[in-house]
Amino acid sequence: MHRHAAMRRRRPDFTRLFLAQGVATLLVALLAGLRHGHEGVLSALMGGLVSLLPTLYFVWRGMRVRDGRRPRVSVMNLYQAAMGKFGLTVALFVIVFIVAPPSNPAFFFVAYVAAQLMHWLTPWLLRDRPTQRT
C-alpha cells in the first residue's frame, strides 16, 4: 500500500513528450532544408517552437500544484494552464506572422502540426518503463 501512495504522488516526466516534439520539428526542418534550403528550415523551426513553447508553459503551470487533498485547486490549476497555453499559442502566432513572417508558411504549419500530433502519443510517452536488470 505504501508503494502505491508513493507512486501516486510522483509527478509525470514530460521529457519524452518534449523530445518527441523536438524530433518531429527537426525531421520537418530537415525535409524543409532539403527542399527549400535555409528559409524552409527557419520556417519549420518557428512552427515547432510555436507548438513547443506553449506545451512547456502548460506543463510548468499545470503541474505546479498537485494536491490530492484539494482536487478542486488542482483542477482549477489545470484549467488556468490550458487557458494560458491557448493564449500563448495565439500570441506566438501573431508575433511570428507580424514580426518575422515565415518565408514558407507550408513548412511552418507542417512543423506545427507534426509537433502537436506528438500529444497523441502522450499516454505512451509518459508511461513508466520497466528498468533493465543485468
C-alpha positions in Angstrom: 0.0 0.0 0.0 2.8 2.4 0.9 4.4 1.8 -2.6 1.2 2.8 -4.4 0.9 6.0 -2.4 4.4 7.0 -3.3 3.8 6.3 -7.0 0.6 8.4 -7.0 2.5 11.4 -5.6 5.3 11.3 -8.1 5.0 13.8 -11.0 5.0 12.5 -14.5 8.1 13.1 -16.6 7.3 15.0 -19.7 10.8 14.9 -21.1 9.9 12.2 -23.7 7.0 14.4 -24.9 9.3 17.4 -25.3 11.8 15.2 -27.1 9.2 13.8 -29.4 8.0 17.3 -30.3 11.6 18.4 -30.9 12.4 15.3 -33.1 9.2 15.9 -35.1 10.2 19.5 -35.6 13.7 18.6 -36.6 12.5 16.0 -39.1 10.2 18.5 -40.8 13.1 21.1 -40.7 15.4 18.5 -42.4 12.9 17.9 -45.1 12.3 21.6 -45.5 16.1 22.2 -45.8 16.4 19.6 -48.5 13.5 21.1 -50.4 13.9 24.8 -49.8 17.2 25.4 -48.1 17.8 27.8 -45.2 14.5 29.6 -45.4 12.5 26.4 -45.2 14.5 25.2 -42.2 13.8 28.5 -40.4 10.1 28.3 -41.2 9.8 24.8 -39.9 11.8 25.6 -36.7 9.5 28.6 -36.0 6.4 26.3 -36.4 7.9 23.8 -34.0 8.6 26.4 -31.4 5.1 27.8 -31.6 4.0 24.4 -30.6 6.7 23.5 -28.0 6.7 26.8 -26.0 3.0 26.7 -25.0 3.4 23.0 -24.1 6.4 23.8 -21.8 4.2 26.6 -20.2 1.3 24.2 -19.7 3.4 21.6 -18.0 5.1 24.2 -15.8 1.9 25.9 -14.8 -0.4 22.9 -14.8 1.9 20.6 -12.7 3.0 23.3 -10.2 0.3 22.4 -7.6 -1.0 18.8 -7.4 -2.7 18.4 -4.1 -4.7 15.2 -3.7 -6.4 16.6 -0.7 -7.7 19.6 -2.6 -8.7 18.3 -6.1 -10.7 21.5 -6.8 -7.4 23.5 -6.6 -5.6 21.0 -8.9 -8.5 21.2 -11.5 -8.5 25.0 -11.4 -4.8 25.0 -11.9 -5.1 22.8 -15.0 -7.9 25.0 -16.4 -5.7 28.1 -15.9 -2.8 26.3 -17.5 -4.9 25.3 -20.5 -6.2 28.9 -21.0 -2.6 30.3 -20.6 -1.4 27.8 -23.2 -4.1 28.8 -25.6 -3.4 32.5 -25.1 0.3 31.9 -25.5 -0.3 30.0 -28.7 -2.4 32.8 -30.2 0.2 35.4 -29.1 3.1 33.4 -30.7 1.2 33.0 -34.0 0.5 36.8 -34.0 4.1 37.6 -33.2 5.5 35.2 -35.8 3.3 36.5 -38.6 3.8 40.1 -37.8 7.4 40.3 -36.7 9.1 37.5 -38.6 6.7 36.0 -41.2 7.9 32.6 -42.3 9.2 32.5 -45.8 7.5 29.2 -46.3 4.2 29.1 -44.4 3.6 25.5 -45.5 6.6 24.2 -43.7 5.7 26.4 -40.7 2.3 24.8 -40.4 3.5 21.3 -41.2 6.1 21.5 -38.3 3.5 23.0 -36.0 1.0 20.2 -36.7 3.7 17.5 -36.5 4.8 18.7 -33.1 1.1 19.0 -32.0 0.4 15.4 -33.1 3.0 14.2 -30.6 0.4 15.0 -27.9 -1.5 11.9 -29.2 1.5 9.8 -28.1 1.5 11.3 -24.5 -0.1 8.3 -22.8 2.6 6.1 -24.3 5.4 8.6 -23.8 4.6 9.2 -20.1 4.0 5.6 -19.0 6.7 4.1 -16.8 9.2 1.9 -18.5 10.5 -1.2 -16.7 14.1 -1.0 -15.8 16.5 -3.4 -17.3 18.0 -5.9 -14.9 21.5 -7.1 -15.6 
